[in-house]
Amino acid sequence: MSGRPVIVVGAGGHGAVVADALLAEGRTVLGFVDPRPDSAIGLPGLDLLGSDDNLDPEAGYDLANGIGGTGAGGDRDLRRRVQVRLEARGFHFTSVRHPSVVVSPHAALAVGVQLLARSVVQAGARIEAGAIVNTGVIIEHGCRIGAFTHCASGAILCGEVEVGEGSHIGAGAVIRQGVRLEPGVVVGAGAVVLEAGVGEGMLIGVPARRRGIA
Ligand SMILES: CC(C)(COP(=O)(O)OP(=O)(O)OC[C@H]1O[C@@H](n2cnc3c(N)ncnc32)[C@H](O)[C@@H]1OP(=O)(O)O)[C@@H](O)C(=O)NCCC(=O)NCCS
């Protein structure tokens, strides 16, 4: 892992959790960039450094993606878009791995994946770039998690589940073993998904049923 200092992009709630995890890893966090300082949350002791126009790709730091999401409304693609734009400017997005996580040596994690406190990733799982495995998530054996998908706190993905890129698996949701979800799916908090959703959509309830995205 790179030992370079890190600037967190986005100073909202997810950015604060990411900065906290990096500090727990022993990384140096230089602060946050955020274009909306009025709504920033951040962390005590860490500075707001302005917008990402102030970043310098030659300055010897990595970035961490502090943009999260709840699956509801708004711009669900912001996290991916901001990272892709900054990577095109020459920045590197670091992985985040809170020291309390349990990760099988037989799991494959792309660079930039974020594993937050007490998450578990089991043997044979594969997680693509930019994905968030949030607090207390369990990714069981053989799962495939697409790029920039957010598995929100406490979700459980049983064995061999596949989730396409850009999806949101809501807090506390359970996905039954072997289920394959298309890219861009939103699974509501607490849903129990027993079968695949087709195309973009929202899966909510127990058992989960499909509903259009607003
Ligand atoms: C599913 C979700 C994305 C829908 O958000 P939304 O588009 O703003 O939807 P609304 O709150 O307007 O609710 C629309 C309807 O769905 C219902 N609904 C919303 N979320 C639901 C859920 N998780 N389970 C069951 N029903 C739900 C509402 O009661 C409402 O029903 P109605 O039309 O009969 O009144 C959101 O509620 C959710 O569960 N997000 C996940 C949150 C999360 O993971 N946060 C973690 C961040 S770390």
PDBQT file of the ligand as one rigid body, heavy atoms in Angstrom, charges set to zero:
ROOT
HETATM    1  C1  LIG A 301     -35.209   2.710  -1.315  1.00  0.00    +0.000 C 
HETATM    2  C2  LIG A 301     -34.815   4.184  -1.215  1.00  0.00    +0.000 C 
HETATM    3  C3  LIG A 301     -33.586   4.439  -2.101  1.00  0.00    +0.000 C 
HETATM    4  C4  LIG A 301     -35.993   4.991  -1.704  1.00  0.00    +0.000 C 
HETATM    5  O1  LIG A 301     -35.755   6.342  -1.506  1.00  0.00    +0.000 OA
HETATM    6  P1  LIG A 301     -36.722   7.430  -2.211  1.00  0.00    +0.000 P 
HETATM    7  O2  LIG A 301     -36.656   7.253  -3.703  1.00  0.00    +0.000 OA
HETATM    8  O3  LIG A 301     -36.405   8.760  -1.629  1.00  0.00    +0.000 OA
HETATM    9  O4  LIG A 301     -38.155   6.913  -1.782  1.00  0.00    +0.000 OA
HETATM   10  P2  LIG A 301     -39.225   7.522  -0.761  1.00  0.00    +0.000 P 
HETATM   11  O5  LIG A 301     -38.633   7.726   0.591  1.00  0.00    +0.000 OA
HETATM   12  O6  LIG A 301     -39.883   8.687  -1.458  1.00  0.00    +0.000 OA
HETATM   13  O7  LIG A 301     -40.240   6.317  -0.631  1.00  0.00    +0.000 OA
HETATM   14  C5  LIG A 301     -41.013   5.895  -1.747  1.00  0.00    +0.000 C 
HETATM   15  C6  LIG A 301     -41.895   4.752  -1.262  1.00  0.00    +0.000 C 
HETATM   16  O8  LIG A 301     -41.100   3.596  -0.988  1.00  0.00    +0.000 OA
HETATM   17  C7  LIG A 301     -41.217   3.227   0.408  1.00  0.00    +0.000 C 
HETATM   18  N1  LIG A 301     -39.860   2.871   0.852  1.00  0.00    +0.000 N 
HETATM   19  C8  LIG A 301     -38.764   3.663   0.781  1.00  0.00    +0.000 A 
HETATM   20  N2  LIG A 301     -37.680   2.985   1.243  1.00  0.00    +0.000 NA
HETATM   21  C9  LIG A 301     -38.132   1.769   1.618  1.00  0.00    +0.000 A 
HETATM   22  C10 LIG A 301     -37.476   0.651   2.174  1.00  0.00    +0.000 A 
HETATM   23  N3  LIG A 301     -36.151   0.651   2.414  1.00  0.00    +0.000 N 
HETATM   24  N4  LIG A 301     -38.215  -0.458   2.420  1.00  0.00    +0.000 NA
HETATM   25  C11 LIG A 301     -39.545  -0.464   2.160  1.00  0.00    +0.000 A 
HETATM   26  N5  LIG A 301     -40.224   0.576   1.632  1.00  0.00    +0.000 NA
HETATM   27  C12 LIG A 301     -39.521   1.686   1.376  1.00  0.00    +0.000 A 
HETATM   28  C13 LIG A 301     -41.779   4.464   1.111  1.00  0.00    +0.000 C 
HETATM   29  O9  LIG A 301     -42.487   4.116   2.271  1.00  0.00    +0.000 OA
HETATM   30  C14 LIG A 301     -42.652   5.054   0.019  1.00  0.00    +0.000 C 
HETATM   31  O10 LIG A 301     -43.816   4.276  -0.032  1.00  0.00    +0.000 OA
HETATM   32  P3  LIG A 301     -45.239   4.928  -0.531  1.00  0.00    +0.000 P 
HETATM   33  O11 LIG A 301     -45.027   5.388  -1.949  1.00  0.00    +0.000 OA
HETATM   34  O12 LIG A 301     -46.197   3.798  -0.392  1.00  0.00    +0.000 OA
HETATM   35  O13 LIG A 301     -45.501   6.068   0.420  1.00  0.00    +0.000 OA
HETATM   36  C15 LIG A 301     -34.482   4.569   0.262  1.00  0.00    +0.000 C 
HETATM   37  O14 LIG A 301     -35.619   4.670   1.077  1.00  0.00    +0.000 OA
HETATM   38  C16 LIG A 301     -33.520   3.598   0.902  1.00  0.00    +0.000 C 
HETATM   39  O15 LIG A 301     -33.896   2.592   1.515  1.00  0.00    +0.000 OA
HETATM   40  N6  LIG A 301     -32.208   3.910   0.741  1.00  0.00    +0.000 N 
HETATM   41  C17 LIG A 301     -31.113   3.191   1.315  1.00  0.00    +0.000 C 
HETATM   42  C18 LIG A 301     -30.519   4.018   2.451  1.00  0.00    +0.000 C 
HETATM   43  C19 LIG A 301     -29.143   3.576   2.764  1.00  0.00    +0.000 C 
HETATM   44  O16 LIG A 301     -28.677   2.525   2.399  1.00  0.00    +0.000 OA
HETATM   45  N7  LIG A 301     -28.441   4.415   3.491  1.00  0.00    +0.000 N 
HETATM   46  C20 LIG A 301     -27.121   4.069   3.913  1.00  0.00    +0.000 C 
HETATM   47  C21 LIG A 301     -26.125   5.102   3.601  1.00  0.00    +0.000 C 
HETATM   48  S1  LIG A 301     -24.583   4.574   4.337  1.00  0.00    +0.000 SA
ENDROOT
TORSDOF 0
